[in-house]
Amino acid sequence: MTKTSRPRPRLAMPAAPPIGTCFRAILMLITLPLLPGTAGVRAEQASGSGGAPSVADVDPAAVDFFERRIRPVLVERCYSCHSADADPLQGGLRVDDAAAMRSGGDSGEVIAPGDPDSSLMLAALRYEGMEMPPDEPLPDDVIEDFQTWIRSGAAMPASSHAAPTSPEKTPGIDWDSARSFWAFQPPTRHDVSELPPPPQSFVDWAKAPLDRFVLARLQQHELHPNAPADKRVWLRRVTFDLIGLPPSPSEVRSFVSDASPLAKERVVERLLSSPQHAERWARLWLDVARYAEDQAHIVGNNDSLTYPNAYLYRDWVIRSLAEDLPYDQFVQRQLAADLMFPESPQEHVALGFIGLGPKYYRRNDLEVMADEWEDRVDTLTRGLLGLTVACARCHDHKYDPIPTSDYYALAGVFASTEMYNRPLDESVETKNGQAKKPQDAVHIIREGKPQDLQVMIRGDAKRLGQEVPRGFLTVLGEAEAAHFESGSGRKELAEAIVDADNPLAARVIVNRVWHQLIGTPLVATPSNFGSLGARPSHPQLLDDLAVRFMQHDWSLKWLQREIVLSATYGQNSGVDPDKAAKDPDNRFLWRMPRRRLSVEAYRDAILSVAGRLDPVIGGRSIDPSDVDSGRRTVYSEVSRLDLNPLLARFDFPDPNAHSPVRHETTTPLQKLFLLNSPFLLQHSQALADRIAAQASTRRARISVAYQWLFARQPDEEEMALAEAFLGGPGDELSADDVSGVATSGKPSEPDQRWVQLAQALLISNEMFMVD
């Protein structure tokens, strides 16, 4: 199920041999029973062994993990014997340089990227044969971090031999020079008159200001945009993008027959005003906010750290997006709603952004709380500012102008805030103002005792340095960092983040929305706009959109409308070999990429076409694997401890941390699910029943199926294949075709063929891909 730029295979699994072969293979697999006990064997055999990720392929998040979790341990426990400054160098091994680390030492290679069990380093840390560090073993959780790091590819910067500077002796930063970096410069409007004139053949191509910026970049590289997408293709694309569901056949017919120049505008306004729009877009924010309903560590049946009413925050997000609450207010309320609206407790549920974060046992232990504060700083800064500030917890940031003091200035805000299980109502039994049972609580935050934190040297809560006043990031201010003095500082922090002079907040959210709609972000590292992050592919476009977004009252619906009505978005996804040779990654947007549906959109689409979608907005969480639940997938229960297998199987993000992007994988277990899951089987039956109710001939039923699922008619080859499977060509239906039940009372053979055909269409490549 990986993305591909090859022509669209219509009735195929993601790897696409000839069309007829695929269709027959799918049908054969559907009708072949899965032998008991073979699923795991098949999956293991199909997945093969090895598969270690190449270091060249790792994303910035892997380097970020190294900086936050691995490097501080190496500095504190290993550099004295295994670095460029060690005298003598022990065992011929250096761990302060990527190349040297991979070369190993006198005992050979010490890490096997992707394979922790074959890594000598991990064996030594576990005291298996060798014992490192020799004075005392590392804590178990630290060893687990090393195991995670090695398994993910052991990413580290190419050169890292310089030991971090002591946080108590921050080196002088040339702030003027630091603020000259592109991300710290205020975004500015760019008039299209600044751009070169378009080629004569594309003078009228642009439909929105953003198109001129795209066209200018294409001209620079001697490229030109693709032709517009077919109306049916565009409608299916925009409907999935804006409401996360496929268009109905009647919506397709209405749009195709509408010759008005305002036809697209009417479609977009209908979709933006649909209550289903907010359900689709809420998931983007819940990924950013690492939304979850429990913790990764739960002891026995202790439910004290769970969030049974987390859905109330999710409902608030959906309601706010439906009302198009300006993004600046949307952010401020999630950090300080209680301070902004002290007399409106119904608004305080927005504080779930922080209140639903990871929460650990041993409350009030400084080491434990320090980890919680790191989560808050990391979620806030990567999610809203696109900066990896948490990398500065143990030492000054190695690449960005973020001293350790800035990290503790922000952490102090959260140290001055406490998690709060506010009673649902006055009937709830309370203890010190909090509900005794989490089932009776709204999970938010409130003001604690204001306090400034001392720097924890090397991140060690037992080694404290200078005290740092609560405040904002120095590099985002005009001179010195602003200090917060009102309570915890949450309200001041919220205002600073969405201040019009902050160069990052608008850029970051514009880039996230662009990524969702275009398929490729303007900044390829959506949560890292720092020096290790990618540079924007279209810097003028990003700035222009960010400024106009703020001028249009930070309206997310305005931003979505601006993008989907553009000629850039309206291109077809065809691959031109000449263009692909010049720009194989489509970085300059000469076409729209084919995209795979998220697990939410795919499951919701199945419910929709089967006629089983429950339209109720909001409410408690569901099990998405429940065959009887027609609620949209955004309402799935999300567990940090035990993520639902359906969600996990189809690349749902880890809710333990902020998620910048959805990673896409193709695995045997996905295919086995598609072929054997009760959810797919039951909804295939429902789809077959729906098709039967809407058409009275065989060819008409096949046509109805294609219209519901793919927004188009089947071609003659597809019609012939389907007819052949169903028993041969011809419009007439047998008695069993009509009744669906044989005289024995059991499903007839023809009826089962219709169900199997429905399943083949539901699991086809075209079903979960958008052109």
GISULWO-V501159 format. One line per field, one symbol per residue. phi: phi as a letter, one per 30 degrees, with the letter a starting at -180 (. if undefined). psi: psi as a letter, one per 30 degrees, with the letter a starting at -180 (. if undefined). burial: I if it has 24 or more other ideal C-beta (glycine too) atoms within 12 Angstrom, else O. A space follows every 10 residues. Layout:
phi->???
psi->???
burial->???
This chain:
phi->.ddbcdeddd bbdedcdeed eddddddddd dddddeiced dddddddici idddedcdce ddddddddcc eeddddcbdd cbbdcdbddd iiccccbddd dddibdcjdc bcejbedccd edddddicjc bbdddaddee dddddddddd ddjhdaeebb dddededdbe ddcddddddd dedcdddbdb ddddddddee dbecddcbed ddddddddde chbbddddde eddddddddd dcbibddded ddddddddcd dceddddddd dddddddddd dddedddddh eababdbbch cdcdccbdce eddedddddd dddheeedde ddddcaeddd bdcbedddde ddecdcdebc dheidedddd ddddeddddd dddccibcdd dcdcaeedbc dbdedddddd eddddcbbdb ddedaddddb bhicddcddc bccbbadcde accdecdhid dcbccddbdd acdedccdbd ddccbchdjd dddddddcde dddcededdd dddeedccjb ddcdcecbcd dddddddbed dedddddded dcihdddedd ddddcddddd ddcdcceddd ddbdchdcid adddbcdddd ddddddeddd icddddcijd dbcddddccc dddddddccd dbdeeddddc idddddaecd bcdcbbbedd dddddbdedd dddddddddd dddcbcbddd ddddeddddb iadddddddd ddddddkjdk ddcdddeddi bdddjcedde ddddddddde ddcdeddccb d
psi->hlkkglljke illekjakee eeeeeeeeee fjkkkkgfee eeeeeefalb gkkkeffllf eeeeeeeefe eeeeeeffef fhlffkjlkk ggkkggkeee effabfgakf kjkfiefgje eeeefghjdl jklfelllle eeeeeeeeee egfhkllekh fkkkkkffik lkkjeeeeff kefgkkklkj kffflkklle fgegekflef eeeeeeeeef ghlllllllk eeeeeeeeee eefgllllee eeeeeefjgk fgeeeeeeee effkffeeee feeeeeeegh klgalfjkjb gjgfglifgf feeeeeeeee eefhkkeeee eeeffheffe ifgiffffff ffeefglkkl lhkfkeeeee eeeeeeeeee eeeffhkief fgeflkkffl ijleeeefee eeeffgkkkj ikkeaffkkl jhfkkekffg lkjallkakk kklkkjkggj ffjkblkkkk alkefglecl kkkkfjbfge eeeeeeegkf fkfeeeeeee eeeeeeeffk lejfifgjga fflllkfiee eeeeeeeeee fhhhjeeeee eeefglfeff llgkjjeeee eeifgheghf lklkkkklee eeeeeeeeff ggkjfkklal lljffjffkg llffgkkjkf eikkeeeefh gkljgflkje lkkkljleee eeeeffkeee eefeeeeeee eeffkfleee eeeeeeeeeg hllkleeeee eeeeefgllk fkkleeeeef klffflklee eeeeeeeeee eeglefegkk .
burial->IOIIIOOIII IIIIOIOOIO OIIOIIIOOI OOOOOOOOOO OOOOOOOOOO OIOOIOOIII IIIIIIIIII IIIIIIIIIO IIIOOOOOOO IOIIIIIIOI IIOOIOOOOI IIIIIIOOII IIIIIOOOOO OIIOOOOIOO OIIOIIIIII IIIIIIIOOI IOIIOOIIOI OOIOOOOIIO IIIIIIIOOI OOOOIOOIOO OIOOIIIIII IIIIIIIIOO OOIIIIOOII IIIIIIIIII IIIIIIIIIO IIOOIIOOOO OOOIOOIIOI IIOIIIIIII IIIIIIIIII IIIIIIOOOO OOOIIIIIII IIIIIIIIII IIOIIIIIII IIIIIIIIIO OOOOOOIIII IIIIIIIIII OOOOOIOOII IIIIIIIIII IIIIIIIIII IIIIIIIIII IIIIIIIIII IIIIIIIIII IIIIOOOOOO OOOIIOOIOO IIIIIIIOOI IIIIIIIIIO IOOOIOOIII IIIIIIIOOO IIIIOOIIII IIIIIIIIIO OIIIIIIIII IIIIIIIIII IIIIIIIIII IIIIOIIIII IIIIIIIIII OOOIIIIIII IIIIIIIIII IIIIIOOOIO OOIOOIIIII IIIIIIIIII IIIIIIIIII IIIOOOIIOO IIOIIIIOII IIIIIIIIII IOIIOIIIII IIIIIIIIII IIIIOIIIII IIIIIIIOII IIIIIIIIII IIOOIOOIII IIIIIIIIII IIIIOOOIIO IIIOIIOOOO OOIOOOIOOI OOOOOOOIOI IIIIIIIIII IIIIIIIIII I
